[in-house]
Amino acid sequence: MTQEQEAKGTSAVPSHPADAQGKPAAPGHQGKPRQHDKVTRMGTESIPRLITEFAIPSILGMLVNGAYNVIDSIFLGQAMGEIGLSTATVAMPIMTVFMAIAMLIGNGGNALAALRMGEGKPEEAERSLGNTVTLSLIASVAVAIAMFIPACIDGLLSVSGATPEDWDYAMRFIRIISLGFIFQCIGMGVNNFIRTAGAPNRALGTMIIGAVACTVFNALFVLVMGMGVVGSALATVCGQAISCATVLWYFCLTKGVPMRLRLHMMPLHGETVRLILSLGLASFAVQAGMAAVNFVLNNLLNMYGAQSPIGAEGALASIGVVQRVASFVVLPLIGMSIAIQPLLGFNYGAHLFKRVKMTLAWGIAGNTVIAVVLWALVHLFPVQIVGFFGITDPNLLSFTVFALQVQLFLIPFVGFQIVGSNYFQATGQPAKSVFLSLTRQILFLIPLYIGLPMVMPVWFPGYTGLDALYFACPVADFLAIFTTGVFVLLELKRLRKLENGQLQAKF
């Protein structure tokens, strides 16, 4: 997709008129369809105020959404011990694939809707919403069918590192989750549209309802009724179903919303589908990369864990806890990047490039502050965090605490990397966003996972191959942060040219 072309003696033409201060003219000016005030304010109000308003519910929403996996692990760990935690660890990469599909459709559709709103095309934003729901329905049926094909589920469990002890548990868990994938795909993916519609607090509310329900059902099914992994999976699906219902209620029944889910906008439109999938590819790449990393990691944990005193099951349980805590710590940083996405998309679509730069700068600053706070919490209370998952064995506890602190060593700088890579998705530059999203997971981390255990014990005899697996993470973080920094610096130069009329933006 062309992002800009050289202007021939002319400056960029905004999508809609602007006044002398660079603010959009009144909605509906010069025959444009009037837009909802909740949307147009993204191009006029104070950037810090807007980011604060959007970021708080977005960050809380991501924490709530990520709580599903953590809740499952906590209840299974408390009820079943190491076998419960190892089952959750085996299921995690497969569930990450499910989330990748949901984000491919939902984040791509939302990014397109924000750009179309900025261009003053609310009808096209509604088409994006309708096509997103249709794609979610199609993907959900495909996922459910695939998980009941023996060759498919067996293959996934094999590459996910399932052992004979946790194989059947993981299979039952994943199959139940797959049947409820429709609720996750719509509940999580379409939820982002609520933010673009200018109602971030409502978006948060739909997530909180689902997470609270998931917790209550987990306590009932797992602890009270003793249903184990089946109960935990059913609890997750119930929570997601309730969240999905509240999301659909907003777009179907709530009065005065800027976008509405309409039947005549749901039939698939070729160009809209292409744009949704291209813009969502970066989010898919992040989650798919995480799944690939987890597939590789689980198999390496089986191999190197078997050579260590804690054993393969202990390694899966321990590093599984580290992975869940690390994923949970990153969620607020992803939440900030999601919060500023509609602001970036609207202002980029409206050609308000100064506001685009301000939004990027404030987003990076805010994410850095959040990351420093999270880093401090992990280093101040690691024993309490690990113990919360039911790990009580002193050797396993000590190993897990050290692995957690090493893996999250560079987290204060990861916030910049996440905002930087997601910026390109929000501004209609999917190729750059996909590349940056893949750098840490695929280009850096997987080769380090494979190579570092071979050389680290030789260079540092006090460490084992199992230790090298969590040392690989900060090295990959450093390389990804540096790469993103180069891309962001080049993008700032490009934005200056767009401001000066030396380049013409197109989407």
C-alpha positions, -999 to +999 in steps of 0.1 A: +000+000+000+014+034-009+021+056+021+032+088+003+043+101-030+065+130-039+044+162-042+049+180-074+050+216-063+020+212-041+015+205-004-005+177+011-043+182+009-060+175+041-089+150+043-111+177+056-107+215+060-086+230+088-086+264+103-056+287+107-045+269+138-044+235+121-076+223+138-103+206+117-131+227+106-165+221+120-179+187+111-201+187+081-183+216+065-183+218+027-208+190+023-189+165+045-212+142+066-214+155+101-194+134+125-201+127+161-186+151+186-170+123+206-150+115+175-141+149+161-127+160+195-097+136+188-085+163+164-091+193+186-088+186+223-056+186+244-034+155+235-023+148+272-060+150+283-072+127+256-044+102+262-052+101+299-089+097+292-083+069+267-053+052+284-067+046+319-096+024+307-075+009+280-047-002+303-072-015+329-090-033+301-059-050+289-051-061+324-086-074+328-084-092+294-051-107+303-064-118+336-082-147+320-050-167+315-036-157+349-069-166+366-069-200+350-032-206+362-039-194+397-069-216+402-054-246+385-022-242+405-040-239+438-063-269+430-039-293+411-004-282+419+024-286+393+003-306+369-023-278+368+004-252+361+021-274+334-013-280+317-019-242+316+017-237+302+011-263+274-023-246+266-008-211+266+007-210+231-024-225+215-046-199+233-021-173+220-028-184+185-065-179+191-058-144+204-037-137+173-066-145+151-089-123+171-064-094+170-058-098+133-095-092+126-104-068+155-073-046+156-072-044+118-108-034+116-105-009+144-074+007+128-093+011+095-123+026+113-102+052+130-085+062+098-119+065+080-133+086+109-104+109+105-110+112+068-147+121+075-161+088+062-183+074+090-202+050+066-169+034+057-161+030+094-194+012+099-186-011+070-153-019+087-172-028+119-197-050+100-170-068+081-150-073+113-180-091+129-185-113+098-148-122+097-150-131+134-179-155+128-161-172+099-128-175+119-147-189+150-163-217+130-130-226+114-112-227+148-138-249+164-138-274+136-100-276+135-097-284+172-119-314+168-098-329+140-075-353+158-045-347+135-048-309+141-051-309+179-025-337+183-001-318+162-006-286+182-002-304+215+030-321+203+047-288+192+034-272+224+055-295+245+027-316+261+039-346+282+020-378+287+010-366+322-007-334+310-018-344+274-054-353+281-059-323+304-046-299+278-067-314+250-099-311+270-091-275+280-083-264+245-113-280+229-137-263+253-120-229+247-122-234+209-160-239+211-163-205+229-138-187+206-166-168+190-171-149+222-134-141+225-131-130+189-160-106+190-158-096+227-121-087+225-118-076+188-149-055+185-143-040+220-116-018+205-142-001+182-159+013+214-128+033+221-127+046+185-164+056+190-151+078+219-163+057+248-132+043+265-149+038+299-176+018+283-150-004+266-134-010+300-167-019+315-174-047+290-140-063+299-144-060+337-178-077+336-163-107+317-132-110+340-153-108+372-176-135+358-146-157+349-131-154+384-165-163+400-170-192+377-134-205+383-139-204+420-172-222+417-162-248+390-126-255+401-125-250+438-160-257+449-172-283+424-137-298+417-141-298+379-103-292+373-093-281+338-128-286+324-142-262+350-115-237+343-121-238+306-159-235+310-154-205+334-132-188+308-158-193+281-186-180+303-167-149+311-160-142+275-196-148+265-208-122+290-182-097+278-192-104+241-229-097+249-221-063+264-200-053+234-228-062+209-253-044+231-234-012+227-233-013+189-268-027+184-290-012+211-273+018+226-287+051+214-266+079+200-234+059+191-211+072+163-210+037+147-236+011+146-236-026+137-259-028+107-269-059+087-263-043+053-227-035+063-219-071+073-216-087+038-179-090+031-164-062+009-132-071-009-112-039-004-124-035+032-114-071+040-080-066+024-074-034+045-086-050+077-063-080+073-033-059+062-037-035+091-043-063+116-013-082+104+011-065+128-011-074+158-014-110+145+024-111+140+030-101+177+007-128+190+017-154+165+053-146+173+045-151+210+029-185+202+059-196+181+082-186+210+061-205+234+061-236+212+099-235+210+103-227+246+081-255+259+100-281+240+133-267+252+120-266+287+112-303+284+148-310+271+168-289+295+145-293+324+149-330+323+187-324+328+182-302+358+172-310+394+137-295+391+128-318+362+107-312+330+074-307+348+090-283+373+106-264+344+073-261+326+056-250+358+083-225+368+089-208+334+052-210+327+047-188+357+074-164+346+059-162+311+025-154+325+038-127+348+059-113+320+029-113+297+008-096+324+034-069+330+035-061+292-003-058+290-004-022+304+022-012+279+001-027+251-029-010+266-012+024+262-004+017+225-040+006+219-053+038+237-034+061+214-042+042+183-075+059+175-058+093+183-029+086+159-052+072+132-078+100+133-051+128+133-031+110+106-062+106+085-070+143+090-034+153+081-028+169+115+008+157+116+019+179+145-008+163+167+004+129+154+040+136+167+027+149+200+005+118+205+035+096+198+058+115+222+032+115+250+025+078+244+062+069+247+066+090+278+036+075+295+046+040+286+081+045+300+067+057+334+044+027+336+072+003+327+095+017+354+068+012+380+062-024+369+099-031+369+101-019+405+072-040+416+087-072+401+120-065+419+105-055+452+079-083+456+091-113+434+086-140+461+050-128+468+042-127+430+056-163+424+040-177+455+006-165+444+006-192+417+009-220+443+047-227+440+059-236+475+089-259+469+120-238+481+142-248+451+115-242+425+105-209+442+141-196+442+147-206+406+114-190+394+121-157+413+156-154+397+143-162+362+115-136+366+139-108+375+163-116+347+136-120+320+121-086+329+154-068+334+149-043+304+112-038+308+116+000+315+126+004+278+101-021+263+073+004+265+090+025+239+094-005+216+057-014+218+044+021+212+069+026+184+060-006+165+022+000+170+025+036+157+030+023+122-001+001+124-022+031+135-010+053+107-016+028+079+020+015+074+015-022+080+047-035+065+069-015+089+046-025+118+048-062+110+086-061+107+090-044+140+065-067+156+085-097+145+119-085+154+119-094+191+099-127+189+110-143+156+142-126+144+159-123+178+143-144+206+139-178+189+175-179+176+187-169+211+166-196+227+182-222+205+218-209+205+223-194+239+219-227+259+247-242+237+272-215+245+263-199+278+273-230+300+307-229+282+313-192+287+298-191+322+302-226+338+280-216+368+249-215+345+231-243+328+212-246+295+180-241+314+193-208+329+202-196+294+165-197+283+155-168+305+187-148+299+178-148+262+149-124+268+167-092+279+192-097+250+163-099+225+147-069+242+178-048+237+181-057+200+143-050+194+145-016+212+175-005+192+158-015+159+126+003+167+145+034+177+160+036+142+126+033+125+110+060+148+138+085+141+133+080+103+095+084+107+100+117+126+119+130+096+092+118+073+065+136+094+084+168+092+084+166+054+047+159+055+041+190+077+062+211+053+044+198+022+075+181+008+056+148+008+020+140+002+003+114+025-020+089+010-039+060+024 
